[in-house]
Amino acid sequence: MEKKDIKSLTLSELTEEIKNMGEPAFRSKQLYEWMHVKLARDYDEMTNIPKALKEKCRENFTYTSLEKVRVQESQIDDTKKFLFALADGNVIESVFMKYKFGNSVCISSQVGCRMGCRFCASTLDGVERNLLPSEMLDQIYSIARITGEKISRVVVMGSGEPLDNYDNLLRFIKLLTDENGLNMGQRNLTVSTCGIVPNILKLADEKLAINLALSLHASNNDKRKELMPIANQYEIHEVLDACKTYFEKTGRQLTFEYSLVSGVNDTDEDATELSELLKGLNAVVNLIPVNPIKERTFKPTDRAGALSFKNKLEKNHINVTIRREMGRDIDGACGQLRRRHLEEE
């Protein structure tokens, strides 16, 4: 019989499992606290759990605890890029970023990605598998243990498409925001998607208060198709309508991520068309000079070009920011560190 993943169980599910093993219900609360509050790496760290129960748990459950493979620290800012090994030998990456408002962690939701976005290293080798809720959680837990820092915000923007791993994503959110665990506020959690319309609409009906970020990256559907194969399946206006529905049902402000690629999507015409496309939407456009990867010829728009593009959007009453570039000297963009590690291996 396949073992259940104990760190992916809710407290009520864990309580039921512990009672079925003939143990008192209060032991489940102790176990849950060790896993999700004290961030224990294994049962041996759980000092108030009887040895017999620890053995029962080892027999009945798997216990997710990521192994640190590599940490790269930026010499430019305080960003740290982590490469973690999973129990099956796959590797994933996460990023720790320090901001004035607190510390953020960017986590992966899949091993690799199948979305095929042309400027992203995550997708070059396709997708291996979905991450379990516990594997998503333990990226945060591991970084908190290693750095000794409090994590105040989480963005699911690393390798993978979160809405392609929908059920595990929802369980991860439930565990992360559970008052008996790390108890992170839903408003401090952002989920990024390239635009899987049915799942954006499903997410809108979940009655969550999480933030939604759409990887837009183009001002019209033809140009979006060149950069993002998902645009062949969901037309740009269909995606924006789904985002509008998300805002109407949740009240959470939308963010549109827009990677500026020199000579591709950063022209005056693009700025004008993008302004028209987003007119009237309660949203912020986050401009990101694309992070170059060696497998593609894309080059980032320079600082002057990015500021010019920003100014054109602002003149058309679009809320816009330029993302502060972090971790460029440490393979900071999605998938770069994992891919380099696999090539070295």
C-alpha contacts under 8 A as a table, 3 or more apart, distances in Angstrom:
res1	aa1	res2	aa2	distance
3	K	60	N	5.61
3	K	61	F	4.92
3	K	62	T	6.04
4	K	60	N	6.90
4	K	61	F	4.89
4	K	62	T	6.12
5	D	8	S	5.57
5	D	9	L	6.97
5	D	61	F	5.54
5	D	62	T	4.87
5	D	63	Y	6.19
5	D	64	T	7.31
5	D	134	S	7.65
6	I	9	L	5.44
6	I	14	L	7.38
6	I	61	F	5.61
6	I	62	T	6.18
6	I	63	Y	5.99
6	I	64	T	7.94
7	K	35	M	6.83
7	K	63	Y	6.42
7	K	64	T	6.62
7	K	133	P	7.90
7	K	134	S	5.29
8	S	132	L	7.32
8	S	133	P	5.48
8	S	134	S	4.93
8	S	171	R	7.56
8	S	172	F	7.63
8	S	175	L	7.75
9	L	12	S	7.98
9	L	13	E	5.73
9	L	14	L	5.77
10	T	13	E	5.16
10	T	14	L	6.08
10	T	175	L	6.62
11	L	14	L	5.03
11	L	15	T	6.02
11	L	28	S	7.10
11	L	29	K	7.04
11	L	32	Y	6.60
11	L	180	N	7.98
12	S	15	T	5.04
12	S	16	E	6.35
13	E	16	E	5.20
13	E	17	E	6.33
14	L	17	E	5.01
14	L	18	I	6.14
14	L	28	S	5.96
14	L	32	Y	7.90
15	T	18	I	5.19
15	T	19	K	6.16
15	T	25	A	5.70
15	T	26	F	7.90
15	T	27	R	7.93
15	T	28	S	5.05
15	T	29	K	7.50
16	E	19	K	5.20
16	E	20	N	6.17
16	E	25	A	7.85
17	E	20	N	5.10
17	E	21	M	6.43
18	I	21	M	5.09
18	I	22	G	6.73
18	I	23	E	5.56
18	I	24	P	7.14
18	I	25	A	6.48
18	I	27	R	7.34
18	I	28	S	6.21
19	K	22	G	5.15
19	K	23	E	5.18
19	K	24	P	6.09
19	K	25	A	5.82
20	N	23	E	7.34
21	M	56	K	7.97
23	E	27	R	7.16
23	E	53	L	7.91
24	P	27	R	5.94
24	P	28	S	7.99
25	A	28	S	5.71
25	A	29	K	7.52
26	F	29	K	5.41
26	F	30	Q	6.67
27	R	30	Q	5.04
27	R	31	L	6.18
27	R	49	I	7.49
28	S	31	L	5.07
28	S	32	Y	5.98
29	K	32	Y	5.05
29	K	33	E	6.09
30	Q	33	E	5.20
30	Q	34	W	6.28
30	Q	48	N	7.93
30	Q	49	I	7.59
31	L	34	W	5.15
31	L	35	M	6.30
31	L	46	M	7.76
31	L	49	I	7.60
32	Y	35	M	5.21
32	Y	36	H	5.96
32	Y	37	V	7.74
32	Y	180	N	7.84
32	Y	181	G	7.38
33	E	36	H	5.33
33	E	37	V	5.00
33	E	38	K	6.26
33	E	39	L	7.99
33	E	180	N	7.17
33	E	181	G	6.52
34	W	37	V	5.88
34	W	38	K	4.81
34	W	39	L	5.87
34	W	40	A	5.50
34	W	46	M	6.45
35	M	38	K	6.20
35	M	39	L	4.87
35	M	40	A	5.31
35	M	41	R	7.68
36	H	39	L	5.35
36	H	40	A	7.87
36	H	141	Y	7.99
36	H	180	N	7.97
36	H	181	G	4.81
36	H	182	L	5.93
37	V	180	N	7.92
37	V	181	G	5.33
37	V	182	L	5.57
39	L	141	Y	6.13
39	L	145	R	7.51
40	A	43	Y	7.26
40	A	45	E	5.94
40	A	46	M	7.05
41	R	45	E	7.06
41	R	65	S	5.74
42	D	45	E	5.97
42	D	46	M	7.58
42	D	63	Y	7.07
42	D	65	S	7.29
43	Y	46	M	5.34
43	Y	54	K	6.18
44	D	47	T	7.27
44	D	54	K	8.00
46	M	49	I	5.71
49	I	53	L	6.79
49	I	54	K	6.79
50	P	53	L	5.40
50	P	54	K	6.42
51	K	54	K	5.06
51	K	55	E	6.35
52	A	55	E	5.19
52	A	56	K	6.34
53	L	56	K	4.94
53	L	57	C	6.13
54	K	57	C	5.09
54	K	58	R	6.26
55	E	58	R	5.06
55	E	59	E	6.27
56	K	59	E	5.11
56	K	60	N	6.19
57	C	60	N	5.11
57	C	61	F	5.53
58	R	61	F	5.60
58	R	62	T	6.81
58	R	63	Y	7.89
64	T	87	A	7.59
64	T	134	S	6.25
64	T	135	E	6.56
64	T	138	D	7.38
65	S	86	L	7.91
65	S	135	E	7.78
65	S	138	D	6.53
66	L	84	F	5.95
66	L	85	A	5.84
66	L	86	L	5.68
66	L	87	A	7.43
66	L	135	E	7.41
66	L	138	D	6.53
66	L	139	Q	7.26
66	L	142	S	7.11
67	E	84	F	5.41
67	E	85	A	5.04
67	E	86	L	6.84
68	K	71	V	7.61
68	K	82	F	7.29
68	K	83	L	6.28
68	K	84	F	4.70
68	K	85	A	6.40
69	V	82	F	7.64
69	V	83	L	5.39
69	V	84	F	5.29
69	V	85	A	6.25
70	R	82	F	5.89
70	R	83	L	5.08
70	R	84	F	7.16
71	V	80	K	6.70
71	V	81	K	5.65
71	V	82	F	4.66
71	V	83	L	6.40
72	Q	80	K	5.61
72	Q	81	K	5.11
72	Q	82	F	6.61
72	Q	330	I	5.91
73	E	78	D	7.06
73	E	79	T	6.10
73	E	80	K	4.55
73	E	81	K	6.52
73	E	327	G	7.93
73	E	330	I	6.69
74	S	77	D	5.59
74	S	78	D	6.05
74	S	79	T	5.44
74	S	80	K	6.24
74	S	327	G	5.54
74	S	328	R	7.79
74	S	329	D	6.11
74	S	330	I	5.82
75	Q	78	D	7.48
75	Q	329	D	7.37
76	I	326	M	7.84
76	I	327	G	7.30
76	I	329	D	7.51
77	D	326	M	6.76
77	D	327	G	7.07
78	D	97	M	6.55
78	D	98	K	6.13
79	T	95	V	7.09
79	T	96	F	5.63
79	T	97	M	4.73
79	T	98	K	6.62
79	T	326	M	6.45
79	T	327	G	5.55
80	K	95	V	5.78
80	K	96	F	5.08
80	K	97	M	6.73
80	K	327	G	7.25
80	K	330	I	7.90
81	K	93	E	7.12
81	K	94	S	5.99
81	K	95	V	4.59
81	K	96	F	6.43
81	K	327	G	7.65
81	K	330	I	6.87
81	K	331	D	7.68
81	K	332	G	6.57
82	F	93	E	5.45
82	F	94	S	5.18
82	F	95	V	6.06
82	F	96	F	7.91
83	L	91	V	6.64
83	L	92	I	5.75
83	L	93	E	4.48
83	L	94	S	6.65
83	L	337	L	7.23
83	L	338	R	6.82
84	F	91	V	5.47
84	F	92	I	5.37
84	F	93	E	6.05
84	F	94	S	7.95
84	F	139	Q	7.90
85	A	89	G	6.07
85	A	90	N	5.87
85	A	91	V	4.42
85	A	92	I	6.55
86	L	89	G	5.42
86	L	90	N	5.37
86	L	91	V	5.90
86	L	92	I	7.59
86	L	135	E	7.84
87	A	90	N	7.41
90	N	111	V	7.27
91	V	111	V	7.21
91	V	338	R	6.72
92	I	108	S	6.83
92	I	111	V	6.15
92	I	159	S	7.65
92	I	338	R	6.39
93	E	107	I	7.13
93	E	108	S	6.48
93	E	158	G	7.32
93	E	159	S	7.36
93	E	334	C	7.97
93	E	335	G	7.23
93	E	337	L	7.16
93	E	338	R	6.40
94	S	105	V	7.08
94	S	106	C	5.60
94	S	107	I	4.80
94	S	108	S	6.32
94	S	139	Q	6.71
94	S	158	G	6.62
95	V	105	V	5.58
95	V	106	C	5.03
95	V	107	I	6.76
95	V	332	G	7.51
96	F	103	N	7.26
96	F	104	S	5.98
96	F	105	V	4.66
96	F	106	C	6.59
96	F	143	I	7.34
97	M	103	N	5.82
97	M	104	S	5.19
97	M	105	V	6.23
97	M	326	M	7.79
98	K	102	G	6.27
98	K	103	N	4.62
98	K	104	S	6.38
99	Y	102	G	5.19
99	Y	103	N	5.82
99	Y	104	S	7.43
102	G	151	I	7.32
102	G	152	S	5.83
102	G	153	R	7.39
103	N	149	E	7.69
103	N	150	K	6.84
103	N	151	I	5.16
103	N	152	S	5.51
103	N	153	R	6.38
104	S	151	I	5.96
104	S	152	S	6.13
104	S	153	R	4.60
104	S	154	V	5.51
104	S	155	V	7.32
105	V	140	I	6.66
105	V	151	I	6.97
105	V	153	R	6.50
105	V	154	V	4.99
105	V	155	V	6.31
106	C	154	V	5.93
106	C	155	V	4.79
106	C	156	V	5.80
106	C	157	M	5.93
106	C	158	G	5.86
107	I	136	M	6.79
107	I	139	Q	6.53
107	I	140	I	7.46
107	I	154	V	7.46
107	I	155	V	6.47
107	I	156	V	5.19
107	I	157	M	6.25
107	I	158	G	4.96
107	I	159	S	7.56
108	S	111	V	7.54
108	S	136	M	6.81
108	S	156	V	6.29
108	S	157	M	6.52
108	S	158	G	4.10
108	S	159	S	4.62
108	S	160	G	6.10
109	S	130	N	6.72
109	S	131	L	5.57
109	S	136	M	6.32
109	S	156	V	6.85
109	S	157	M	7.99
109	S	158	G	6.89
109	S	159	S	6.33
109	S	160	G	5.27
109	S	161	E	6.62
109	S	162	P	5.47
109	S	165	N	7.14
109	S	169	L	7.59
110	Q	113	C	6.47
110	Q	127	V	7.16
110	Q	128	E	7.60
110	Q	129	R	6.01
110	Q	130	N	4.47
110	Q	131	L	4.94
110	Q	159	S	6.13
110	Q	160	G	4.50
110	Q	161	E	6.97
110	Q	162	P	7.47
110	Q	165	N	7.43
111	V	127	V	5.91
111	V	128	E	5.31
111	V	129	R	5.46
111	V	130	N	6.26
111	V	131	L	6.73
111	V	159	S	6.84
111	V	160	G	6.59
112	G	122	S	5.32
112	G	123	T	5.79
112	G	125	D	6.82
112	G	126	G	5.72
112	G	127	V	4.27
112	G	128	E	5.92
112	G	129	R	7.50
112	G	159	S	5.83
112	G	160	G	5.61
112	G	335	G	7.45
113	C	116	G	7.27
113	C	122	S	5.85
113	C	123	T	4.59
113	C	124	L	7.94
113	C	125	D	7.73
113	C	126	G	5.15
113	C	127	V	4.24
113	C	128	E	7.60
113	C	159	S	6.43
113	C	160	G	4.37
113	C	161	E	6.47
114	R	123	T	5.80
114	R	126	G	4.77
114	R	127	V	5.03
114	R	160	G	7.49
114	R	161	E	7.94
115	M	123	T	6.53
115	M	126	G	7.88
115	M	161	E	7.24
115	M	194	C	7.99
115	M	228	M	7.53
115	M	229	P	6.81
115	M	230	I	6.61
116	G	120	C	7.77
116	G	123	T	5.30
116	G	124	L	7.10
116	G	126	G	7.52
116	G	228	M	6.56
116	G	229	P	6.16
116	G	230	I	7.98
117	C	120	C	5.71
117	C	123	T	6.84
117	C	227	L	5.82
117	C	228	M	4.52
117	C	229	P	6.47
118	R	226	E	7.76
118	R	227	L	5.12
118	R	228	M	6.32
118	R	296	R	7.76
119	F	227	L	7.15
119	F	290	V	7.52
119	F	292	P	7.63
119	F	293	I	7.34
119	F	296	R	6.91
119	F	298	F	7.04
120	C	123	T	6.22
120	C	124	L	7.45
120	C	293	I	7.52
120	C	333	A	7.93
120	C	334	C	6.68
120	C	335	G	7.22
121	A	124	L	5.53
121	A	293	I	6.68
121	A	333	A	7.82
121	A	334	C	6.26
121	A	335	G	4.77
121	A	336	Q	5.59
121	A	339	R	7.30
122	S	125	D	7.40
122	S	126	G	7.73
122	S	159	S	5.35
122	S	160	G	6.95
122	S	334	C	5.70
122	S	335	G	3.91
122	S	336	Q	7.01
122	S	339	R	7.69
123	T	126	G	5.00
123	T	127	V	7.01
123	T	159	S	7.92
123	T	160	G	7.72
123	T	335	G	7.59
127	V	160	G	7.63
130	N	165	N	6.05
131	L	134	S	8.00
131	L	135	E	5.84
131	L	136	M	6.48
131	L	165	N	7.68
131	L	168	N	7.44
132	L	135	E	5.11
132	L	136	M	6.46
132	L	168	N	5.96
133	P	136	M	5.17
133	P	137	L	6.16
133	P	168	N	5.29
133	P	169	L	6.56
133	P	171	R	6.16
133	P	172	F	4.58
134	S	137	L	4.95
134	S	138	D	5.90
134	S	172	F	7.18
135	E	138	D	5.20
135	E	139	Q	6.58
136	M	139	Q	5.63
136	M	140	I	7.37
136	M	172	F	6.88
137	L	140	I	5.50
137	L	141	Y	6.36
137	L	172	F	6.67
137	L	176	L	7.04
138	D	141	Y	4.64
138	D	142	S	5.59
139	Q	142	S	5.30
139	Q	143	I	6.24
140	I	143	I	5.30
140	I	144	A	6.15
140	I	151	I	7.68
141	Y	144	A	5.12
141	Y	145	R	6.21
142	S	145	R	5.13
142	S	146	I	6.07
143	I	146	I	5.07
143	I	147	T	5.88
143	I	148	G	7.89
144	A	147	T	5.47
144	A	148	G	5.44
144	A	149	E	5.47
144	A	150	K	6.30
144	A	151	I	6.63
145	R	148	G	5.28
145	R	149	E	7.57
151	I	154	V	7.61
152	S	184	M	7.33
152	S	188	N	7.02
153	R	184	M	7.85
153	R	188	N	4.92
153	R	189	L	5.98
154	V	188	N	6.52
154	V	189	L	5.02
154	V	190	T	6.48
155	V	158	G	7.97
155	V	189	L	5.81
155	V	190	T	4.70
155	V	191	V	5.97
155	V	192	S	7.57
156	V	162	P	6.93
156	V	189	L	7.84
156	V	190	T	6.19
156	V	191	V	4.89
156	V	192	S	6.06
157	M	160	G	7.78
157	M	161	E	7.96
157	M	162	P	7.89
157	M	191	V	6.65
157	M	192	S	5.42
157	M	193	T	7.99
158	G	334	C	5.46
158	G	335	G	7.61
159	S	334	C	5.53
159	S	335	G	5.83
160	G	164	D	7.96
161	E	164	D	5.32
161	E	165	N	7.03
161	E	192	S	7.63
161	E	193	T	6.08
161	E	194	C	7.16
162	P	165	N	5.27
162	P	166	Y	6.42
162	P	169	L	6.48
162	P	191	V	7.09
162	P	192	S	6.94
162	P	193	T	6.50
163	L	166	Y	4.72
163	L	169	L	7.42
163	L	193	T	6.47
163	L	196	I	6.80
163	L	199	N	6.19
163	L	200	I	7.61
164	D	196	I	7.79
165	N	168	N	5.82
165	N	169	L	6.04
166	Y	169	L	5.06
166	Y	170	L	6.29
166	Y	199	N	7.48
167	D	170	L	5.24
167	D	171	R	6.41
168	N	171	R	5.17
168	N	172	F	6.07
169	L	172	F	5.02
169	L	173	I	6.24
170	L	173	I	5.12
170	L	174	K	6.25
171	R	174	K	5.00
171	R	175	L	6.21
172	F	175	L	5.20
172	F	176	L	6.00
173	I	176	L	5.12
173	I	177	T	6.04
173	I	186	Q	7.95
174	K	177	T	5.47
174	K	178	D	5.91
175	L	178	D	5.13
175	L	181	G	6.93
176	L	181	G	6.77
176	L	182	L	5.88
176	L	183	N	6.19
176	L	184	M	6.06
177	T	181	G	7.21
177	T	182	L	6.59
177	T	183	N	4.47
177	T	184	M	4.62
177	T	185	G	5.90
177	T	186	Q	6.33
178	D	181	G	5.30
178	D	182	L	6.78
178	D	183	N	4.97
178	D	184	M	7.41
179	E	182	L	6.94
179	E	183	N	4.48
179	E	184	M	7.92
180	N	183	N	6.61
184	M	188	N	6.96
184	M	189	L	7.98
185	G	188	N	5.45
185	G	189	L	7.24
186	Q	189	L	5.34
186	Q	208	L	7.18
186	Q	209	A	5.38
186	Q	210	I	4.97
187	R	190	T	7.67
187	R	209	A	5.61
187	R	210	I	5.04
187	R	211	N	6.45
188	N	210	I	7.11
188	N	211	N	7.76
189	L	210	I	5.43
189	L	211	N	6.22
190	T	210	I	5.84
190	T	211	N	4.49
190	T	212	L	5.74
190	T	213	A	6.88
191	V	210	I	7.32
191	V	211	N	6.28
191	V	212	L	5.24
191	V	213	A	6.10
192	S	212	L	5.97
192	S	213	A	4.50
192	S	214	L	5.75
192	S	215	S	6.98
193	T	196	I	7.05
193	T	212	L	7.74
193	T	213	A	6.36
193	T	214	L	5.19
193	T	215	S	6.02
194	C	214	L	5.78
194	C	215	S	4.76
194	C	216	L	6.97
194	C	230	I	7.22
195	G	200	I	7.37
195	G	214	L	6.44
195	G	215	S	7.16
195	G	230	I	7.16
195	G	234	Y	7.38
195	G	239	V	5.90
196	I	199	N	5.72
196	I	200	I	6.28
196	I	230	I	7.71
196	I	234	Y	7.32
196	I	239	V	7.62
197	V	200	I	5.11
197	V	201	L	6.35
197	V	234	Y	6.89
197	V	238	E	7.41
197	V	239	V	5.80
197	V	242	A	6.12
198	P	201	L	5.25
198	P	202	K	6.24
199	N	202	K	4.74
199	N	203	L	5.94
200	I	203	L	5.07
200	I	204	A	6.24
200	I	242	A	6.33
200	I	243	C	7.04
200	I	246	Y	7.06
201	L	204	A	5.03
201	L	205	D	6.66
201	L	242	A	6.04
201	L	243	C	7.99
201	L	245	T	7.16
201	L	246	Y	6.66
202	K	205	D	5.28
202	K	206	E	6.71
203	L	206	E	5.21
203	L	207	K	7.82
203	L	208	L	7.81
203	L	246	Y	7.60
204	A	207	K	6.62
204	A	208	L	7.58
204	A	245	T	7.13
204	A	246	Y	4.74
204	A	247	F	7.91
204	A	249	K	6.07
204	A	250	T	6.66
205	D	249	K	7.27
207	K	249	K	7.81
207	K	250	T	6.78
208	L	250	T	7.00
209	A	250	T	6.33
209	A	252	R	6.68
210	I	252	R	7.13
211	N	252	R	5.89
211	N	253	Q	6.79
211	N	254	L	6.81
212	L	252	R	7.60
212	L	253	Q	7.58
212	L	254	L	5.62
212	L	255	T	6.52
213	A	254	L	5.98
213	A	255	T	4.57
213	A	256	F	5.68
213	A	257	E	6.73
214	L	243	C	7.96
214	L	254	L	7.70
214	L	255	T	6.26
214	L	256	F	4.88
214	L	257	E	5.92
215	S	256	F	5.99
215	S	257	E	4.72
215	S	258	Y	6.52
216	L	219	S	7.93
216	L	224	R	7.68
216	L	256	F	5.88
216	L	257	E	5.66
216	L	258	Y	5.63
217	H	224	R	6.76
217	H	227	L	7.71
217	H	257	E	6.47
217	H	258	Y	4.12
217	H	259	S	5.36
217	H	260	L	7.37
217	H	265	N	7.54
218	A	221	N	7.29
218	A	223	K	5.93
218	A	224	R	5.01
218	A	227	L	7.97
218	A	258	Y	7.07
218	A	265	N	6.13
218	A	270	D	7.65
218	A	274	L	7.63
219	S	223	K	7.14
219	S	224	R	7.33
219	S	265	N	7.49
219	S	270	D	5.71
219	S	271	A	7.60
219	S	273	E	5.71
219	S	274	L	4.63
219	S	277	L	7.05
220	N	223	K	5.67
220	N	224	R	6.19
220	N	236	I	6.89
220	N	273	E	7.43
220	N	274	L	7.69
221	N	224	R	4.84
221	N	225	K	6.06
221	N	231	A	6.61
221	N	235	E	6.32
221	N	236	I	5.40
222	D	225	K	5.18
222	D	226	E	6.71
223	K	226	E	5.21
223	K	227	L	6.72
223	K	265	N	7.75
224	R	227	L	5.19
224	R	228	M	5.57
224	R	229	P	7.82
224	R	231	A	6.09
224	R	236	I	7.88
225	K	228	M	5.10
225	K	229	P	5.42
225	K	230	I	7.25
225	K	231	A	5.01
225	K	232	N	6.07
226	E	229	P	7.11
228	M	231	A	5.91
229	P	232	N	5.64
229	P	233	Q	7.66
230	I	233	Q	5.38
230	I	234	Y	6.33
231	A	234	Y	5.06
231	A	235	E	5.53
231	A	236	I	6.68
232	N	235	E	6.80
234	Y	238	E	6.32
234	Y	239	V	6.41
235	E	238	E	5.26
235	E	239	V	6.39
236	I	239	V	5.14
236	I	240	L	6.28
237	H	240	L	5.02
237	H	241	D	6.04
238	E	241	D	5.13
238	E	242	A	6.35
239	V	242	A	5.14
239	V	243	C	6.37
240	L	243	C	4.95
240	L	244	K	6.12
241	D	244	K	4.96
241	D	245	T	6.25
242	A	245	T	5.05
242	A	246	Y	6.28
243	C	246	Y	4.91
243	C	247	F	6.35
243	C	254	L	7.39
244	K	247	F	5.14
244	K	248	E	6.21
244	K	281	L	7.25
245	T	248	E	5.01
245	T	249	K	6.15
246	Y	249	K	5.34
246	Y	250	T	6.00
246	Y	251	G	7.76
246	Y	252	R	7.83
247	F	250	T	5.25
247	F	251	G	4.93
247	F	252	R	5.49
247	F	253	Q	6.40
247	F	254	L	6.86
247	F	282	N	7.90
248	E	251	G	5.70
253	Q	282	N	6.21
253	Q	283	A	5.70
253	Q	284	V	7.71
254	L	282	N	6.68
254	L	283	A	4.59
254	L	284	V	6.38
255	T	283	A	5.52
255	T	284	V	4.84
255	T	285	V	5.83
255	T	286	N	6.77
256	F	283	A	7.13
256	F	284	V	6.19
256	F	285	V	4.75
256	F	286	N	5.97
257	E	285	V	6.10
257	E	286	N	4.93
257	E	287	L	6.34
257	E	288	I	7.25
258	Y	285	V	6.88
258	Y	286	N	5.95
258	Y	287	L	4.96
258	Y	288	I	5.95
259	S	287	L	5.95
259	S	288	I	4.52
259	S	289	P	5.53
259	S	290	V	5.07
260	L	264	V	7.95
260	L	265	N	6.26
260	L	266	D	5.86
260	L	287	L	6.61
260	L	288	I	5.76
260	L	289	P	4.68
260	L	290	V	5.48
260	L	300	P	6.08
260	L	301	T	5.65
260	L	306	A	7.40
261	V	264	V	5.42
261	V	265	N	5.79
261	V	266	D	6.38
261	V	289	P	6.70
261	V	290	V	5.78
261	V	298	F	6.26
261	V	299	K	5.80
261	V	300	P	4.93
261	V	301	T	5.55
262	S	265	N	6.94
262	S	266	D	6.16
262	S	298	F	7.19
262	S	299	K	5.54
262	S	300	P	5.29
262	S	301	T	4.41
262	S	302	D	7.68
263	G	266	D	6.12
263	G	267	T	6.79
263	G	301	T	7.84
264	V	267	T	7.48
265	N	270	D	5.98
266	D	270	D	5.98
266	D	271	A	7.01
266	D	301	T	7.20
266	D	305	G	7.67
266	D	306	A	7.83
266	D	309	F	6.77
267	T	270	D	5.07
267	T	271	A	6.46
267	T	309	F	7.64
268	D	271	A	5.13
268	D	272	T	6.29
268	D	309	F	7.25
268	D	312	K	7.81
269	E	272	T	5.14
269	E	273	E	6.03
270	D	273	E	5.11
270	D	274	L	5.86
271	A	274	L	5.14
271	A	275	S	6.12
271	A	309	F	6.20
271	A	312	K	6.28
271	A	313	L	6.12
272	T	275	S	5.21
272	T	276	E	6.40
272	T	312	K	7.43
272	T	313	L	7.38
273	E	276	E	5.16
273	E	277	L	6.11
274	L	277	L	4.92
274	L	278	L	6.21
274	L	313	L	7.83
275	S	278	L	5.43
275	S	279	K	5.91
275	S	313	L	5.93
275	S	316	N	6.16
275	S	318	I	6.59
276	E	279	K	5.25
278	L	281	L	5.67
278	L	318	I	7.57
279	K	317	H	8.00
279	K	318	I	7.25
283	A	319	N	6.80
284	V	318	I	7.27
284	V	319	N	4.88
284	V	320	V	5.38
284	V	321	T	7.39
285	V	318	I	7.49
285	V	319	N	6.19
285	V	320	V	4.56
285	V	321	T	6.33
286	N	320	V	5.89
286	N	321	T	5.05
286	N	322	I	5.72
286	N	323	R	6.14
287	L	306	A	7.56
287	L	310	K	7.72
287	L	320	V	7.25
287	L	321	T	6.07
287	L	322	I	4.62
287	L	323	R	5.93
288	I	322	I	6.15
288	I	323	R	5.49
288	I	325	E	7.78
289	P	300	P	4.89
289	P	301	T	5.63
289	P	302	D	7.43
289	P	306	A	7.32
290	V	298	F	7.72
290	V	299	K	6.82
290	V	300	P	4.74
290	V	301	T	7.38
291	N	299	K	7.73
291	N	300	P	6.61
291	N	328	R	7.45
291	N	333	A	6.30
292	P	296	R	7.42
292	P	297	T	7.73
292	P	298	F	6.28
292	P	299	K	5.97
292	P	300	P	6.90
293	I	296	R	5.79
293	I	297	T	7.75
293	I	298	F	7.76
293	I	336	Q	7.52
294	K	297	T	7.24
301	T	305	G	5.84
301	T	306	A	6.09
302	D	305	G	5.28
302	D	306	A	6.18
303	R	306	A	5.10
303	R	307	L	6.19
304	A	307	L	5.19
304	A	308	S	6.16
305	G	308	S	5.04
305	G	309	F	6.15
306	A	309	F	5.12
306	A	310	K	6.14
306	A	322	I	7.59
307	L	310	K	4.97
307	L	311	N	6.12
307	L	322	I	7.98
308	S	311	N	5.11
308	S	312	K	6.33
309	F	312	K	5.25
309	F	313	L	6.47
310	K	313	L	5.26
310	K	314	E	6.23
310	K	320	V	6.47
310	K	321	T	7.29
310	K	322	I	7.56
311	N	314	E	5.05
311	N	315	K	6.18
312	K	315	K	5.24
312	K	316	N	6.67
313	L	316	N	5.19
313	L	317	H	6.60
313	L	318	I	5.34
313	L	319	N	7.62
313	L	320	V	7.14
314	E	317	H	4.90
314	E	318	I	5.02
314	E	319	N	6.37
314	E	320	V	6.78
315	K	318	I	7.42
325	E	328	R	6.93
326	M	332	G	6.97
327	G	330	I	5.31
327	G	331	D	6.75
327	G	332	G	4.53
327	G	333	A	7.76
328	R	331	D	5.88
328	R	332	G	5.10
328	R	333	A	7.23
329	D	332	G	7.02
330	I	337	L	7.90
331	D	336	Q	5.31
331	D	337	L	5.41
332	G	336	Q	7.04
332	G	337	L	7.53
333	A	336	Q	5.98
334	C	337	L	7.89
335	G	338	R	5.41
335	G	339	R	6.01
336	Q	339	R	5.26
336	Q	340	R	6.21
337	L	340	R	5.17
337	L	341	H	6.13
338	R	341	H	5.10
338	R	342	L	6.23
339	R	342	L	5.12
339	R	343	E	6.22
340	R	343	E	5.11
340	R	344	E	6.19
341	H	344	E	5.11
341	H	345	E	6.14
342	L	345	E	5.00
